[in-house]
Amino acid sequence: MGILSALAFGVALCLASALPATATSVGDKFSRAFQLGGKQIPLPGGEWVLAGHGTQPFHMAKLGAFGAIETAVLFMTQQDRIVAVLEVNSNTLQVNDGWGRTKACAEDSKQFLLVLRYKTGWETSCLFVQATKFDSGSSGPAAWEQAREFARSAKLSMPPMWLTAGFRVSDRQDLIDVRYHFSPALTLGGSAASFGTEADWSVAAVNADPLRRGAVQTVTSWASGFDAWVELGLRNQITATPGSMPEIAAFESSTPSIDVKLAELDGLYRDGQITWDAYVAQSKAATTQVPVYKEQTSLLSNSVEKNISFRSFGTFVDYGIAYIVTANTAVSWGIALTLNATDSVWFVLNDRYWDRHYAALNTHDSERIVDFTYIGGGLGS
Amino acid sequence: MIGVRRMIRPNRMSLRRCLDTAWLCAAAAVLAALAGIGIARADTNLAVGTQVEKLLQLDGKQVALPTGTWIVAADGANDWNDSSIGAFGYVRTVILFQVTNNQVGTILEVNTNVLPTTDGWGTASDCARTDLVLAVIRYRAGWDGSCYFVTHTLLSKESTTVWRNARNFAAAKGWRLSSVSLTAGFRAADRSDVLDVRYHFSPEARGIPGESIAQWQDSRWMSAKLDNDPPRYAFARAVSDWAVAYSTQVDAGLKNRPADRVIAMPQIAGGQTPEDLIARRLAELEILRQSGTVTAEEYAEQTKALHDYGNGSSSGLPDIGVITAVKAISYRVIVSISHIFVDYYWTGNYVAAGALEVLQITINSTKFYFHELAWAKYMGVPRGDSARTLDFKYIGSDV
């Protein structure tokens, strides 16, 4: 232990000089991406200002050494109004065995949209859209308290209700939990002031009003394409401005990630890097490819399929064995068919049990709930 | 900007072909809407002769380079293609040389995808071999994997177009290439990207006599022969120790994270201790504690977790053979009890029922095992993990 600690101290000295200094402070302005915990957080549209930055108390020993959960809050403003709030949580150190899901990505009656792109033992990607109620008086993590103070000192106003697009993307090492809260005024203009309560933004109320439904559709359309940017951010691969704000993005493309891939394939073909056949095949694949999503694959169907195939020849084998011993056709068929019925039950139960046992060994993280403290105490807190 | 011409058809796309593939034309039309959108992933190829130091950036990934100057010897498309991967563009191969006294001392061979995919890549077959100097699978699941290995490679074969170009470049420069190298290979892959990095170290450049052999098995670098060859053993050991430490840099590079330190080349003289990855993580925690980012309690909790559980991953795939055997045994125990009653019910004879029981146990257990094994190989381990093996075309031959 002593040697290890001494070694760690020595390495710490080296790392301290090697690690990039965190030079961000409240009031700094960012566009394209914001760096948090060694990951890029995509910033749509124009300029965002850092309003709050800190860590939040989060304990989960089974995650291992993740350091701390960093939280940042950024504002996008128009004159003296906050029109969008970005709330993001991310780990500071990489773990080795994955993170987990968020309750916000479980089906809920408040959601306008829920998309589970994939969820496996060590990774997850999901997005949701819902209404969130918070204003300058709402509580939240330390970064939000800082942001509230920033808003007060800068005399920035904010609406009481927001349309939130939330994304949770994690892999074996890292996690990004980001929520973009958009002011309904971005799409509804002055009429948004009429819809300032939670009841105004219930699913039923929204469905009954074309105006609010349009506003929600604008955000859901944007969110369903923006998840690709969040995933790129997890891998530090954002090199361009991640599209526009929802009210503008709706007029550009509903499938930006597919469009971009088609454009890139087009470029590769033009440059002679891929053949015509590869271009055609991959362009076709790009329009249809979605991540394989396996939510604890139904093992019953696999077991039944296997049982059918096993029984299809097993029954005749059973008959053959019985006939060798009894030399009686009727008795042999009786034995074979009885075994066919009873063994099928045992087969499926046995197969399901062991498959679930081994699947659990290999997917233990996918059921773990990992939630942080969010602005306004939204879902998952 | 994407011009009007692109709306109609790509340059090399004939009108007839466009008409034949209406969906493709529709897709091309969509490109017009992309004027303001762009996730630029595909980089321009590096010019041969370009000098690179410290970091090699390739299509949204990074390769941390050991100290010294590296020279781009070739950069192009790998001959490998697998349409089942989806729209990955192509696999790009970049070959860099580090040259000393007209001898190519180290060759760096990097293979990586140009565009991200959605459903993962796979592991390298070398990582699962048992006849290499070193082969370690750090983790491997359905959609991600990280592994490394050390072995020797026969470089005399022109196995890929890019390698042929690199050899021609070396020849034009008058640089000597070893025919057999000691190779440290690394594979890191996630759902989107793959990074396959192989360092081929020249024995001659390190004072170890070269070899001229026709078969991989004939080399003196075979792990079974190293114990009786101190110089080669020492270098293989140095490269193995180096590989352990470098593997984390490949994982970081896959996520476009820069190296957190200067990377030295493998050293025989003086040696280098294998890096203690736990110590590094402890050091990172210590920095966070000192900066106040984590509290003393959090620091204590997380350092305890590191000491208790280490830095490993729980992601080793269960062995299909073991799962199949476990299922076969448990199934046989259950049904054998059930069969006693069924057999006796139909025969009314203890001897006949006993004979049936014996036959059913022997014949049906065998039948069950192979049937289950066939399904397991078809479906993969529970959860549908494919964990497929995926290799590109590499320099030389290592089999």
Interface residues (C-beta under 8 A of the other chain):
Chain A: M1 L4 S5 L7 A8 F9 G10 V11 A12 C14 L15 A16 A18 L19 G38 T55 H59 A61 K62 L63 G64 A65 F66 G67 A68 E70 T92 L93 N96 D97 Y118 T120 G121 W122 E123 D171 R172 Q173 D174 A228 W229 E231 L232 L234 R235 N236 Q237 I238 T239 A240 T241 G243 S244 E252 S253 T255 P256 S257 D259 V260 K261 L262 A263 E264 L265 D266 G267 L268 Y269 R270 Q273 I274 W276 A278 Y279 V280 A281 Q282 S283 K284 A285 A286 T287 Q289 V290 P291 V292 K294 Q296 T297 L299 N302 K306 S309 F310 F313 G314 V317 D318 I321 A322 I324 V325 T326 V331 G334 I335 T338 L339 T342 D343 W346 F347 N350 D351 Y353 W354 D355 R356 Y358 A359 L361 N362 T363 H364
Chain B: I2 R6 P10 N11 R12 M13 R17 T21 W23 L24 A27 A28 V30 L31 A33 L34 G36 I37 G38 I39 A40 R41 A42 G60 A77 N81 S83 G86 A87 F88 G89 Y90 V114 L115 P116 T117 T118 D119 Y139 A141 G142 W143 D144 D190 R191 S192 D193 D251 L254 K255 N256 R257 D260 R261 D276 I278 A279 R280 R281 L282 A283 E284 L285 E286 I287 L288 T293 V294 E298 E301 Q302 T303 K304 A305 L306 H307 Y309 N311 G312 S313 S314 S315 L317 P318 I323 V326 K327 S330 Y331 I334 V335 S338 H339 V342 D343 Y345 W346 T347 A352 A355 L356 L359 Q360 I363 N364 K367 F368 H371 E372 W375 M379 V381 P382 R383 G384 D385
